[in-house]
Amino acid sequence: MKILLYSLNYSPELTGIGKYSGEMASWLAKSGHDVRVIAAPPYYPNWQVSEGYRSWAYQYQLFDGVKVWRCPIFVPKKLTGLKRILHLASFALSSIPVLVRQLFWRPNVIICVEPPFFCAPFGIVFSRLVGAKSLLHIQDFEIDAAIKLGLMPSFLPQKLIYFTELKILRRFDAVSSISRSMLKKLDGVGVHNSRHVFFPNWSNLTQVSYDVKAGQQFRELCGVHASDYLILYSGNMGEKQGLELVVEAASEMSDMPAVKFLLCGDGVSRERIEKLAESKNLDNISFLPLQPVEIFNKLLNSADVHLVVQKAGAADLVMPSKLTNIIATGGYSVVTAEASTELGVLLAENEFLGSRVEPDNLAEFVSTLRALSISQNPIEHVKIRDFAKNNFELDIVMSQFEKDLQNLVDSKKERPDTSGESL
């Protein structure tokens, strides 16, 4: 197949959507498909364009066997609702000339990744012009999350935003997402399940594994004693996560000197979270920047328990990508999620993977962490790792997606008739 991937974030970003878009494109290219990518220069999660790239210029590179066009983008130093819109719109507009260039290549399918939803209309128009099939891959329900978390500028009419979103969603030949509950949400707004594709995030089990010795090495580098109980949060430090909860928990558990908290990563909220910790004069919490790939496995293996935290209302809009890597290293997690969400159901059905607590519930969160830190029950690391092998292994997930993509390209179905739809 000739596949065009239209994704704001892309490798060499080490976390989030860029990581998965990069691994997806590389896997498809290595499997013999002709893959091209339109993306922005890497900037996430520290919101600063990486060395060797430019935010204001077009760049072309051959990256891991994939032809990649980088398009100019506005990267604000301080995020606001309006600046976030300008950030996303700048890439959508600057990518148009590169998208037009691909008209002469005539791909079989275009995959648009959300976020950003700004690019979706251009992807649909492009697919119509070249006769390609179109697939929207939803990593986050960007618009819903932004509105519910108060990140959308108040002057924008919500009804019009939702109306436009639904109209665009219904014009893709297929829509994929990373969880069953997110696909169910699509069904509820009129995207028929015949156009659904289940495409979960994965773990690259060649890069992450259960390795006690590696974890001990990382502890030694960080000055964490072997007898300390280490609680780790690793990933994006944004508004969705609500990491204030972790700082408050560290404060509540300061009476347990052997319990240490480590927050590793970058994001728009990191500076604020660090200042909050400093204001409480806590000596049981520390911060590290995002770790390079060669250190990542050691980092994950260093923890006694992992944190997957989100604010209330966010857990059914996004499926945290960090969880698959935690499970791949045999790690046990404390997850903040409502019982009815995808995460809640996952842990209810597989209790050996972790403990669920209600979002923003400090008392329950602290109580769970205290109990785990003094528990004599061993964590089933091997069983957790085997769960990852059977459910999240890269080749298994990508092989199924490759089949779904080929079926979409080979499909002779007419595009959905949306002329009579109503909202």
LUMLO-361151 format. One record per residue (C-alpha): residue in three letters; x, y, z. Coordinates in Angstrom, 2 decimals, always signed. Layout:
(node 'Ala'; (X; Y; Z))
...
//
This chain:
(node 'Met'; (+0.00; +0.00; +0.00))
(node 'Lys'; (+0.93; +3.63; -0.48))
(node 'Ile'; (+0.19; +5.17; +2.92))
(node 'Leu'; (+0.22; +8.86; +3.85))
(node 'Leu'; (+0.36; +9.54; +7.60))
(node 'Tyr'; (-0.77; +13.04; +8.61))
(node 'Ser'; (+0.31; +13.47; +12.22))
(node 'Leu'; (+1.30; +16.61; +14.10))
(node 'Asn'; (+3.52; +14.65; +16.49))
(node 'Tyr'; (+6.10; +12.18; +15.26))
(node 'Ser'; (+9.43; +10.56; +16.12))
(node 'Pro'; (+11.93; +11.28; +17.57))
(node 'Glu'; (+9.49; +12.42; +20.27))
(node 'Leu'; (+9.89; +9.89; +23.08))
(node 'Thr'; (+6.41; +9.99; +24.59))
(node 'Gly'; (+2.78; +10.41; +23.66))
(node 'Ile'; (+1.34; +10.40; +20.14))
(node 'Gly'; (+4.67; +11.10; +18.43))
(node 'Lys'; (+6.12; +7.85; +19.74))
(node 'Tyr'; (+3.22; +5.77; +18.45))
(node 'Ser'; (+2.95; +7.54; +15.08))
(node 'Gly'; (+6.68; +7.01; +14.56))
(node 'Glu'; (+6.62; +3.33; +15.46))
(node 'Met'; (+3.49; +2.80; +13.32))
(node 'Ala'; (+5.06; +4.33; +10.21))
(node 'Ser'; (+8.37; +2.52; +10.69))
(node 'Trp'; (+6.67; -0.85; +11.17))
(node 'Leu'; (+4.55; -0.40; +8.04))
(node 'Ala'; (+7.60; +0.68; +6.01))
(node 'Lys'; (+9.62; -2.32; +7.20))
(node 'Ser'; (+6.68; -4.54; +6.20))
(node 'Gly'; (+7.07; -3.41; +2.58))
(node 'His'; (+4.60; -0.54; +2.33))
(node 'Asp'; (+5.45; +2.84; +0.81))
(node 'Val'; (+4.96; +5.27; +3.69))
(node 'Arg'; (+5.17; +9.05; +3.76))
(node 'Val'; (+4.60; +11.35; +6.72))
(node 'Ile'; (+3.56; +14.97; +7.15))
(node 'Ala'; (+4.45; +16.17; +10.66))
(node 'Ala'; (+5.74; +19.06; +12.72))
(node 'Pro'; (+9.29; +19.25; +14.07))
(node 'Pro'; (+9.60; +17.42; +17.41))
(node 'Tyr'; (+8.70; +19.66; +20.36))
(node 'Tyr'; (+6.68; +17.53; +22.80))
(node 'Pro'; (+6.43; +17.20; +25.80))
(node 'Asn'; (+8.70; +20.10; +26.84))
(node 'Trp'; (+7.14; +22.48; +24.28))
(node 'Gln'; (+10.47; +23.43; +22.74))
(node 'Val'; (+11.60; +22.46; +19.25))
(node 'Ser'; (+14.40; +19.90; +19.45))
(node 'Glu'; (+17.96; +20.69; +18.48))
(node 'Gly'; (+18.58; +20.19; +14.77))
(node 'Tyr'; (+15.04; +21.20; +13.82))
(node 'Arg'; (+13.45; +24.58; +13.09))
(node 'Ser'; (+9.96; +25.75; +13.95))
(node 'Trp'; (+9.80; +28.26; +11.09))
(node 'Ala'; (+11.06; +26.26; +8.09))
(node 'Tyr'; (+10.10; +23.24; +6.01))
(node 'Gln'; (+12.43; +20.28; +6.33))
(node 'Tyr'; (+12.61; +16.89; +4.62))
(node 'Gln'; (+14.31; +13.83; +6.06))
(node 'Leu'; (+14.49; +10.09; +5.62))
(node 'Phe'; (+13.77; +8.88; +9.16))
(node 'Asp'; (+14.02; +5.14; +9.88))
(node 'Gly'; (+13.13; +4.26; +6.30))
(node 'Val'; (+10.20; +6.70; +6.09))
(node 'Lys'; (+10.03; +9.91; +4.03))
(node 'Val'; (+9.08; +12.69; +6.45))
(node 'Trp'; (+8.16; +16.30; +5.66))
(node 'Arg'; (+8.37; +18.67; +8.66))
(node 'Cys'; (+6.13; +21.73; +8.48))
(node 'Pro'; (+6.48; +25.08; +10.31))
(node 'Ile'; (+4.61; +25.42; +13.58))
(node 'Phe'; (+4.05; +28.02; +16.30))
(node 'Val'; (+5.22; +26.61; +19.65))
(node 'Pro'; (+4.20; +28.91; +22.53))
(node 'Lys'; (+6.33; +29.11; +25.64))
(node 'Lys'; (+3.25; +29.58; +27.82))
(node 'Leu'; (+0.05; +27.77; +26.87))
(node 'Thr'; (-3.37; +29.40; +26.96))
(node 'Gly'; (-6.56; +28.33; +25.25))
(node 'Leu'; (-6.05; +30.84; +22.42))
(node 'Lys'; (-2.35; +30.01; +21.99))
(node 'Arg'; (-3.22; +26.31; +21.84))
(node 'Ile'; (-5.60; +27.01; +18.96))
(node 'Leu'; (-2.97; +29.11; +17.16))
(node 'His'; (-0.44; +26.33; +17.71))
(node 'Leu'; (-2.66; +23.69; +16.12))
(node 'Ala'; (-3.90; +25.97; +13.35))
(node 'Ser'; (-0.36; +26.97; +12.37))
(node 'Phe'; (+0.54; +23.37; +11.57))
(node 'Ala'; (-2.74; +22.70; +9.78))
(node 'Leu'; (-2.17; +25.71; +7.49))
(node 'Ser'; (+1.57; +25.23; +6.93))
(node 'Ser'; (+1.01; +21.57; +6.02))
(node 'Ile'; (-1.31; +22.37; +3.11))
(node 'Pro'; (+1.48; +22.91; +0.51))
(node 'Val'; (+3.09; +19.59; +1.46))
(node 'Leu'; (-0.29; +17.87; +1.31))
(node 'Val'; (-0.88; +19.32; -2.17))
(node 'Arg'; (+2.50; +17.94; -3.26))
(node 'Gln'; (+1.33; +14.42; -2.38))
(node 'Leu'; (-1.51; +14.71; -4.91))
(node 'Phe'; (+0.93; +13.60; -7.60))
(node 'Trp'; (+1.99; +10.57; -5.53))
(node 'Arg'; (-1.63; +9.41; -5.19))
(node 'Pro'; (-1.58; +7.26; -2.03))
(node 'Asn'; (-4.09; +4.48; -1.45))
(node 'Val'; (-4.99; +5.69; +2.04))
(node 'Ile'; (-4.46; +8.73; +4.23))
(node 'Ile'; (-4.32; +8.29; +8.01))
(node 'Cys'; (-5.10; +11.46; +9.96))
(node 'Val'; (-4.19; +11.42; +13.63))
(node 'Glu'; (-6.24; +13.32; +16.23))
(node 'Pro'; (-5.05; +15.50; +17.85))
(node 'Pro'; (-5.09; +17.79; +16.00))
(node 'Phe'; (-8.62; +17.72; +14.65))
(node 'Phe'; (-7.74; +20.87; +12.68))
(node 'Cys'; (-6.11; +18.69; +10.01))
(node 'Ala'; (-9.09; +16.36; +9.54))
(node 'Pro'; (-10.97; +18.51; +6.96))
(node 'Phe'; (-7.85; +18.82; +4.81))
(node 'Gly'; (-7.35; +15.06; +5.00))
(node 'Ile'; (-10.88; +14.41; +3.79))
(node 'Val'; (-10.57; +16.86; +0.87))
(node 'Phe'; (-7.24; +15.32; -0.09))
(node 'Ser'; (-8.66; +11.79; -0.06))
(node 'Arg'; (-11.52; +12.87; -2.36))
(node 'Leu'; (-9.13; +14.50; -4.83))
(node 'Val'; (-6.87; +11.44; -5.20))
(node 'Gly'; (-9.50; +8.74; -4.71))
(node 'Ala'; (-7.81; +7.47; -1.54))
(node 'Lys'; (-9.53; +5.94; +1.44))
(node 'Ser'; (-9.48; +8.04; +4.61))
(node 'Leu'; (-9.00; +6.91; +8.20))
(node 'Leu'; (-9.09; +9.11; +11.30))
(node 'His'; (-7.12; +7.63; +14.19))
(node 'Ile'; (-8.25; +9.12; +17.50))
(node 'Gln'; (-5.62; +9.06; +20.22))
(node 'Asp'; (-7.50; +11.69; +22.27))
(node 'Phe'; (-10.99; +13.09; +21.91))
(node 'Glu'; (-9.29; +16.45; +21.71))
(node 'Ile'; (-12.30; +18.74; +21.53))
(node 'Asp'; (-14.32; +16.99; +24.23))
(node 'Ala'; (-11.32; +16.87; +26.56))
(node 'Ala'; (-10.50; +20.55; +25.97))
(node 'Ile'; (-14.07; +21.65; +26.75))
(node 'Lys'; (-14.56; +19.46; +29.81))
(node 'Leu'; (-11.17; +20.37; +31.27))
(node 'Gly'; (-11.75; +24.09; +30.69))
(node 'Leu'; (-8.98; +24.47; +28.09))
(node 'Met'; (-11.20; +25.79; +25.28))
(node 'Pro'; (-11.53; +29.60; +24.98))
(node 'Ser'; (-14.89; +30.62; +26.39))
(node 'Phe'; (-15.76; +32.82; +23.40))
(node 'Leu'; (-16.05; +29.80; +21.08))
(node 'Pro'; (-19.65; +28.42; +20.87))
(node 'Gln'; (-19.62; +24.82; +22.08))
(node 'Lys'; (-22.66; +23.71; +20.07))
(node 'Leu'; (-21.07; +24.89; +16.84))
(node 'Ile'; (-17.78; +23.16; +17.73))
(node 'Tyr'; (-19.51; +19.83; +18.40))
(node 'Phe'; (-21.68; +20.20; +15.28))
(node 'Thr'; (-18.63; +20.74; +13.09))
(node 'Glu'; (-16.74; +17.86; +14.72))
(node 'Leu'; (-19.54; +15.38; +14.11))
(node 'Lys'; (-20.02; +16.45; +10.50))
(node 'Ile'; (-16.33; +15.85; +9.81))
(node 'Leu'; (-16.16; +12.55; +11.73))
(node 'Arg'; (-18.97; +11.10; +9.62))
(node 'Arg'; (-17.14; +11.77; +6.38))
(node 'Phe'; (-14.18; +9.51; +7.03))
(node 'Asp'; (-14.28; +6.04; +5.47))
(node 'Ala'; (-13.12; +4.59; +8.79))
(node 'Val'; (-12.42; +5.84; +12.29))
(node 'Ser'; (-10.05; +4.02; +14.63))
(node 'Ser'; (-9.33; +4.54; +18.29))
(node 'Ile'; (-7.27; +3.10; +21.11))
(node 'Ser'; (-10.03; +1.78; +23.40))
(node 'Arg'; (-13.39; +0.05; +23.14))
(node 'Ser'; (-15.10; +2.78; +25.16))
(node 'Met'; (-13.84; +5.44; +22.76))
(node 'Leu'; (-15.27; +3.46; +19.84))
(node 'Lys'; (-18.56; +3.15; +21.72))
(node 'Lys'; (-18.61; +6.93; +22.04))
(node 'Leu'; (-18.29; +7.17; +18.24))
(node 'Asp'; (-21.27; +4.86; +17.82))
(node 'Gly'; (-23.27; +7.18; +20.05))
(node 'Val'; (-22.73; +10.16; +17.75))
(node 'Gly'; (-23.64; +8.39; +14.53))
(node 'Val'; (-20.34; +6.95; +13.29))
(node 'His'; (-21.63; +3.45; +12.51))
(node 'Asn'; (-19.67; +0.55; +13.98))
(node 'Ser'; (-19.15; -0.85; +10.48))
(node 'Arg'; (-16.58; +1.95; +10.11))
(node 'His'; (-14.89; +1.37; +13.48))
(node 'Val'; (-11.34; +0.03; +13.73))
(node 'Phe'; (-9.94; -1.00; +17.10))
(node 'Phe'; (-6.29; +0.08; +17.10))
(node 'Pro'; (-4.89; +0.07; +20.66))
(node 'Asn'; (-1.55; +1.45; +21.71))
(node 'Trp'; (+1.17; -1.14; +22.18))
(node 'Ser'; (+4.44; -1.87; +23.90))
(node 'Asn'; (+7.65; -2.58; +22.08))
(node 'Leu'; (+8.70; -5.59; +24.12))
(node 'Thr'; (+12.19; -5.50; +22.61))
(node 'Gln'; (+12.78; -2.15; +24.33))
(node 'Val'; (+11.05; -2.69; +27.68))
(node 'Ser'; (+11.16; -5.79; +29.86))
(node 'Tyr'; (+11.07; -6.97; +33.45))
(node 'Asp'; (+14.64; -6.46; +34.69))
(node 'Val'; (+15.33; -6.19; +38.43))
(node 'Lys'; (+19.05; -5.51; +37.98))
(node 'Ala'; (+18.34; -2.61; +35.58))
(node 'Gly'; (+16.00; -1.07; +38.14))
(node 'Gln'; (+18.62; -1.33; +40.88))
(node 'Gln'; (+21.16; +0.39; +38.63))
(node 'Phe'; (+18.82; +3.34; +38.09))
(node 'Arg'; (+18.16; +3.63; +41.82))
(node 'Glu'; (+21.89; +3.83; +42.48))
(node 'Leu'; (+22.25; +6.60; +39.88))
(node 'Cys'; (+19.45; +8.59; +41.54))
(node 'Gly'; (+20.54; +7.99; +45.11))
(node 'Val'; (+17.46; +5.92; +45.98))
(node 'His'; (+18.26; +3.33; +48.65))
(node 'Ala'; (+17.48; -0.30; +47.91))
(node 'Ser'; (+15.19; -0.45; +50.95))
(node 'Asp'; (+13.19; +2.65; +49.97))
(node 'Tyr'; (+9.68; +2.22; +48.58))
(node 'Leu'; (+9.71; +4.14; +45.29))
(node 'Ile'; (+6.47; +5.51; +43.82))
(node 'Leu'; (+7.01; +6.62; +40.22))
(node 'Tyr'; (+5.10; +8.86; +37.83))
(node 'Ser'; (+6.67; +8.96; +34.36))
(node 'Gly'; (+5.22; +10.80; +31.38))
(node 'Asn'; (+3.60; +14.03; +30.33))
(node 'Met'; (+3.04; +16.64; +33.02))
(node 'Gly'; (+0.00; +18.40; +31.60))
(node 'Glu'; (-3.36; +19.67; +32.78))
(node 'Lys'; (-5.17; +16.36; +32.24))
(node 'Gln'; (-3.02; +14.53; +34.74))
(node 'Gly'; (-3.76; +16.65; +37.80))
(node 'Leu'; (-0.37; +15.96; +39.38))
(node 'Glu'; (-1.23; +18.18; +42.33))
(node 'Leu'; (-2.75; +14.99; +43.73))
(node 'Val'; (+0.69; +13.33; +43.81))
(node 'Val'; (+2.27; +16.30; +45.60))
(node 'Glu'; (-0.51; +16.32; +48.17))
(node 'Ala'; (-0.06; +12.57; +48.66))
(node 'Ala'; (+3.67; +13.04; +49.24))
(node 'Ser'; (+2.84; +15.66; +51.85))
(node 'Glu'; (+0.35; +13.34; +53.59))
(node 'Met'; (+2.91; +10.50; +53.59))
(node 'Ser'; (+5.87; +12.53; +54.87))
(node 'Asp'; (+5.58; +10.55; +58.10))
(node 'Met'; (+6.87; +7.49; +56.20))
(node 'Pro'; (+10.55; +8.37; +55.51))
(node 'Ala'; (+11.22; +5.19; +53.54))
(node 'Val'; (+8.54; +6.10; +50.95))
(node 'Lys'; (+9.86; +8.23; +48.08))
(node 'Phe'; (+8.03; +9.85; +45.17))
(node 'Leu'; (+9.72; +10.40; +41.79))
(node 'Leu'; (+8.10; +12.41; +38.99))
(node 'Cys'; (+9.87; +12.03; +35.68))
(node 'Gly'; (+8.91; +13.89; +32.50))
(node 'Asp'; (+8.11; +17.28; +31.05))
(node 'Gly'; (+5.06; +19.30; +30.14))
(node 'Val'; (+3.21; +22.56; +30.55))
(node 'Ser'; (+2.43; +21.94; +34.24))
(node 'Arg'; (+5.85; +20.77; +35.39))
(node 'Glu'; (+7.09; +24.15; +36.65))
(node 'Arg'; (+3.88; +24.74; +38.60))
(node 'Ile'; (+3.97; +21.25; +40.15))
(node 'Glu'; (+7.61; +21.65; +41.18))
(node 'Lys'; (+6.86; +25.01; +42.81))
(node 'Leu'; (+3.95; +23.42; +44.69))
(node 'Ala'; (+6.28; +20.73; +46.05))
(node 'Glu'; (+8.88; +23.34; +47.01))
(node 'Ser'; (+6.28; +25.40; +48.86))
(node 'Lys'; (+5.54; +22.40; +51.07))
(node 'Asn'; (+9.25; +21.81; +51.85))
(node 'Leu'; (+8.97; +18.13; +50.95))
(node 'Asp'; (+12.08; +15.98; +51.02))
(node 'Asn'; (+10.32; +12.79; +49.89))
(node 'Ile'; (+9.59; +13.93; +46.32))
(node 'Ser'; (+12.00; +14.61; +43.47))
(node 'Phe'; (+11.81; +15.46; +39.77))
(node 'Leu'; (+13.72; +14.26; +36.70))
(node 'Pro'; (+13.44; +15.30; +33.05))
(node 'Leu'; (+12.22; +12.90; +30.38))
(node 'Gln'; (+14.73; +10.05; +30.13))
(node 'Pro'; (+16.35; +8.89; +26.86))
(node 'Val'; (+15.34; +5.58; +25.29))
(node 'Glu'; (+18.43; +3.75; +26.54))
(node 'Ile'; (+17.55; +4.66; +30.14))
(node 'Phe'; (+13.78; +4.22; +29.93))
(node 'Asn'; (+13.68; +0.51; +30.79))
(node 'Lys'; (+15.88; +1.08; +33.85))
(node 'Leu'; (+13.60; +3.88; +35.00))
(node 'Leu'; (+10.43; +1.79; +34.79))
(node 'Asn'; (+12.04; -1.16; +36.56))
(node 'Ser'; (+13.22; +1.03; +39.44))
(node 'Ala'; (+9.70; +1.57; +40.80))
(node 'Asp'; (+7.86; -0.43; +43.44))
(node 'Val'; (+4.59; +1.01; +42.20))
(node 'His'; (+3.64; +3.22; +39.24))
(node 'Leu'; (+1.13; +6.05; +39.09))
(node 'Val'; (-1.34; +6.57; +36.24))
(node 'Val'; (-3.22; +9.68; +37.28))
(node 'Gln'; (-5.86; +11.77; +35.52))
(node 'Lys'; (-8.38; +14.34; +36.55))
(node 'Ala'; (-12.01; +13.38; +36.97))
(node 'Gly'; (-13.79; +13.25; +33.61))
(node 'Ala'; (-10.63; +12.64; +31.59))
(node 'Ala'; (-10.25; +8.87; +31.88))
(node 'Asp'; (-12.92; +8.02; +29.31))
(node 'Leu'; (-11.60; +10.60; +26.87))
(node 'Val'; (-8.01; +9.37; +26.81))
(node 'Met'; (-6.32; +6.01; +27.39))
(node 'Pro'; (-2.91; +6.69; +28.99))
(node 'Ser'; (-0.20; +5.33; +26.71))
(node 'Lys'; (+2.20; +4.93; +29.62))
(node 'Leu'; (+0.17; +2.03; +31.03))
(node 'Thr'; (+1.18; -0.40; +28.28))
(node 'Asn'; (+4.88; +0.14; +28.98))
(node 'Ile'; (+4.35; -0.22; +32.73))
(node 'Ile'; (+2.62; -3.55; +32.18))
(node 'Ala'; (+5.37; -4.64; +29.76))
(node 'Thr'; (+7.93; -4.28; +32.56))
(node 'Gly'; (+5.77; -6.27; +34.96))
(node 'Gly'; (+4.95; -3.12; +36.89))
(node 'Tyr'; (+2.01; -2.66; +39.25))
(node 'Ser'; (+0.00; +0.57; +38.98))
(node 'Val'; (-2.27; +2.75; +41.07))
(node 'Val'; (-4.72; +4.25; +38.58))
(node 'Thr'; (-7.17; +7.10; +39.10))
(node 'Ala'; (-10.25; +6.34; +37.01))
(node 'Glu'; (-13.99; +5.94; +37.38))
(node 'Ala'; (-15.20; +2.32; +37.61))
(node 'Ser'; (-17.18; +2.54; +34.36))
(node 'Thr'; (-14.25; +3.70; +32.21))
(node 'Glu'; (-12.02; +1.53; +30.06))
(node 'Leu'; (-9.28; +1.68; +32.69))
(node 'Gly'; (-11.73; +0.88; +35.46))
(node 'Val'; (-13.06; -2.18; +33.64))
(node 'Leu'; (-9.53; -3.34; +32.75))
(node 'Leu'; (-8.45; -3.34; +36.40))
(node 'Ala'; (-11.69; -4.89; +37.62))
(node 'Glu'; (-11.17; -7.80; +35.23))
(node 'Asn'; (-7.43; -8.08; +35.88))
(node 'Glu'; (-6.84; -7.11; +39.51))
(node 'Phe'; (-3.21; -8.28; +39.42))
(node 'Leu'; (-2.38; -5.31; +37.13))
(node 'Gly'; (-3.07; -2.62; +39.71))
(node 'Ser'; (-5.43; -0.79; +42.03))
(node 'Arg'; (-8.11; +1.68; +40.98))
(node 'Val'; (-9.02; +4.76; +43.02))
(node 'Glu'; (-11.51; +7.48; +42.27))
(node 'Pro'; (-10.00; +10.54; +40.52))
(node 'Asp'; (-9.18; +13.52; +42.77))
(node 'Asn'; (-9.88; +11.46; +45.91))
(node 'Leu'; (-6.81; +12.23; +48.01))
(node 'Ala'; (-7.85; +10.15; +51.01))
(node 'Glu'; (-8.41; +6.99; +48.95))
(node 'Phe'; (-5.25; +7.64; +46.94))
(node 'Val'; (-3.08; +7.99; +50.06))
(node 'Ser'; (-4.74; +5.04; +51.78))
(node 'Thr'; (-4.03; +2.80; +48.79))
(node 'Leu'; (-0.38; +3.86; +48.59))
(node 'Arg'; (+0.13; +3.39; +52.33))
(node 'Ala'; (-1.34; -0.10; +52.19))
(node 'Leu'; (+0.84; -1.10; +49.25))
(node 'Ser'; (+4.01; +0.26; +50.86))
(node 'Ile'; (+3.60; -2.01; +53.91))
(node 'Ser'; (+2.00; -4.98; +52.14))
(node 'Gln'; (+3.68; -8.38; +52.32))
(node 'Asn'; (+1.87; -9.64; +49.20))
(node 'Pro'; (+4.33; -10.01; +46.29))
(node 'Ile'; (+3.53; -8.36; +42.97))
(node 'Glu'; (+2.98; -10.86; +40.16))
(node 'His'; (+5.58; -9.35; +37.82))
(node 'Val'; (+5.81; -12.32; +35.45))
(node 'Lys'; (+2.02; -12.61; +35.15))
(node 'Ile'; (+1.76; -8.88; +34.40))
(node 'Arg'; (+4.52; -9.14; +31.77))
(node 'Asp'; (+2.74; -12.11; +30.13))
(node 'Phe'; (-0.44; -10.02; +29.96))
(node 'Ala'; (+1.49; -7.44; +27.92))
(node 'Lys'; (+2.83; -10.14; +25.57))
(node 'Asn'; (-0.68; -11.39; +24.87))
(node 'Asn'; (-2.41; -8.02; +24.54))
(node 'Phe'; (-0.01; -5.16; +23.77))
(node 'Glu'; (+2.88; -6.63; +21.78))
(node 'Leu'; (+3.83; -4.37; +18.84))
(node 'Asp'; (+3.80; -7.02; +16.11))
(node 'Ile'; (+0.43; -8.40; +17.20))
(node 'Val'; (-1.26; -5.00; +17.26))
(node 'Met'; (+0.33; -3.74; +14.04))
(node 'Ser'; (-0.31; -6.97; +12.11))
(node 'Gln'; (-4.02; -6.65; +12.85))
(node 'Phe'; (-4.03; -2.96; +11.92))
(node 'Glu'; (-2.23; -3.78; +8.66))
(node 'Lys'; (-5.04; -6.22; +7.80))
(node 'Asp'; (-7.69; -3.64; +8.70))
(node 'Leu'; (-5.94; -1.05; +6.56))
(node 'Gln'; (-5.67; -3.42; +3.61))
(node 'Asn'; (-9.35; -4.32; +3.91))
(node 'Leu'; (-10.21; -0.61; +3.89))
(node 'Val'; (-8.12; +0.02; +0.78))
(node 'Asp'; (-9.59; -3.02; -1.00))
(node 'Ser'; (-13.14; -2.14; +0.00))
(node 'Lys'; (-15.47; -1.29; -2.87))
(node 'Lys'; (-18.10; +0.21; -0.58))
(node 'Glu'; (-19.42; +3.62; -1.47))
(node 'Arg'; (-18.77; +6.43; +0.97))
(node 'Pro'; (-21.46; +6.84; +3.62))
(node 'Asp'; (-24.47; +8.87; +2.53))
(node 'Thr'; (-24.65; +11.72; +5.01))
(node 'Ser'; (-27.05; +13.87; +3.04))
(node 'Gly'; (-30.02; +13.04; +5.26))
(node 'Glu'; (-28.30; +13.10; +8.62))
(node 'Ser'; (-29.55; +15.36; +11.38))
(node 'Leu'; (-28.11; +16.49; +14.66))
//
